[in-house]
Each structure stands twice: as structure tokens, then as C-alpha cells.
């Protein structure tokens, strides 16, 4: 049903929605790379997957935006749809968090404490990302204005070491055609 609904939306609106989602995922990816303590409970394979995904989101954050600006350039629609995406994202986050709390109920004090700490971390993240989020609404906004270069380089080096490669980019070249 969701895909059916998406097919009825114009390409312009689909691309504006993509721009908004890409901004969100780049924000979250950047936050993860800046706060590796969030990943400390993961095993090494999961950690590497999250780091790789965060890098990927950051590196491709401008693609949809650049296409949208080149083809449509309608900042009013782009900003308006960011508000819609924000509302949907916040609603889903609230729903998911509420379900987890409800599911755990009063199982144990440590579960309750863990959930409350998770809620604290989420609130802290949202507060810290607020300026970067609102930058999207500026007239001269471009996703590349936020410089993640040093952070991405650090984590690429980390992944290269983990996979015993000379560079993180080596993986692309070593795949069989």
C-alpha cells in the first residue's frame, strides 16, 4: 500500500522527500561517527556495519539535493516536505520507543534504567542535532556545508585496518567483475 501511494506522488515531491530523508540519515550518520560510545555494546561486525553505513550516508548526502536543485530548485516545497518528514519521523520514533517501554513494562529495574538511559541519549542527540537540522531551512543551505571530512577519513582508516586493506576504497577495486 505504501508503494502504491508513492507512485501517485509526483517525481518532484518524491525527490523532495528523498532530500529530506537523506538529510536525516546524514545527521544520524554524522552523530554516530562523532559518538562512537553509542556503538560500544555492539559486536565488531555490527559496529563495522554501522560505521560503514554512516559513512555511506554522509558521502551521498548531496546527491538527491543536487539533482532536486538542478531540476526543480523549489526551496519552498523542499522545506515544506522536510516538515512532513520530521513529523512522520518523530511519530515513528515516539511509537517505537513507547512500544519498547510497554513491552518491557516492569520486567526489571535494570531494564527500566536502561530504557530511561536510552531515552536520555535520544534526547541528548536531538538537542545536539537541532542546529544542523534547522540549517536545512536556510535559503543558502547545501548538505556539503557540514564538513565531515576528518571524521570520515578517521573511520575509513579504522575500517581499512580492520579489514587489512591499504585503504577503505580498495574493496571496490578488488571485487570480481
N, C-alpha and C positions, 0 to 999 in steps of 0.2 A: 504494500500500500504506500509506503514511503517513497519508493522508486517511481510509482505511478504519479504521485503528487509532484515529485521533482521534474518529471517530464513535462508537466503543464506550466512550469515556471520558465520564463524567457531566458535565453542564454545570458543576457546582461545581468539578470538577477542571480542566476546560478553562479556566475563569475564573481559578482559582488559578495555573495555568501562565501564562496571559496576564499576570497581575500580576507574576510573576517575570521574564518576558521584558521587560516594559515597564520594570522596574527596571534590568535590564541595559542596555537601549538608552538609557535616560535617563542612566545613569552614563557610557556611552561618548559620548553626545552632549555632555554637560557637559564631559567631558575634551577632546574635540575643540575645543570653543569656548574652553576655557581654555588650550589649547596649539596655537595656530594654526601653529606651526612644523611640525607634523605634515602640514600641507596645502601646504607651500611647494613641493613638487615637482609639484603638480597644475596643469593649465592653469586659467584663470579660470572657465570654465564648470563644470568638475568641482568646483572649490573652492566655487563658489556653490551647487551641488547638495548637497555635503556639509554646508555651513553651514545651508542651508535644512532639510535632513533632521535635523540635530542639534537645531535649534530646534523642529521639529515633535515630535520625540521628547520633549523637555523639556516642552513645553506640554501634551502629552496624557498625561503620566506618571501622573496621578492617576485617570484615568477608570475603567479596569478595577478599580483598587484600591477606589475609592469604591463602585462597583457591588457588588463582592465583599463589602465590609464591610457594606453596607446589606442585601444579600440573605442572606448566609451568616454573616459575622462570625467564622468559624472560623480563628483565627490559627494554630492548630496545623497544620492542613492547608496553609495558605498558606506557612508556614515550611518544612514538610517538602518541599513541591514546589519551593521555591527550591533546596533541596539537590540535588534531582534535576536541575533545570535547570542548576545550576552544574556538576555532574558531566558532563552532556552537552555543555555549552558548552566546558568545559576539554578534554574529549576531542576535540571537533571542532577546537578551536584547536591542540591538540598534533598532531593528524593532519595538518591543513593546513600547519602550519609544517614538520613532518617531510617532507611531500611536496615542499614548495618547496626545502628543503635538499637532498633526494635528487635532485630534478630538476636542480638547478644543479650538484650534486656539486663537482667541482674545475674548473669552467669557467674561472675566472679568480680571481686574488687579490682583485680589486675586488668580484666577486660574493660571494665568501666574506665579505669585510669588510662589505659591505652587509647580508648576511643576519645576521651577528653583531650589527651595529649595530641592525638591526630587532628582533632578539631582546632586546637590551638595552632598547630603547624599550618593548617589550611588558612586560618585567619591571618597568620603572620605572612604567609606567601601572598595572599590577596592584597594586604596592605602594602607590601614591598613592591608589588607589580602595578599598583594603581597609576603612578606617573607614566610608566611605559604603556599601559593600556590606553590612557587618555591621549597619549601622543597621536594615536590613530585618528583622532577627530580634528587634528590641526590641518590647516589649509595646505601647508608645505610638507606634510608627512610623507615619508618613504620608509619602508621596512628596514632598509640598509643603514638608516641613521643611527641605529643602536649598533655599536661595534662589539661584536662577539669574537673578533679575530684571535686574540691571545688565548681566550678560554677554549675555543675550538681547536687551536693548534696544540694546546696542552693535552686535551683529551684524545686528539688524533695520535699524538706521540704515545700516550698511555696505551691506546688500543694497538698500535704498531708493536710496542714492546710485548704486550700480552699475546699477540699472535705471531711474534717473532718475525716481523716483516721490517724491511728497511724504511717503509713509510706506509701510512694508512691507505694511500691510493694504490699501492701495489696490488691489492686484491682485485681491482678492476682489470689490470693487465694480465694477471695470472690465470684468469678464468678461461677454460677452453671455449672456442667459438662454436 
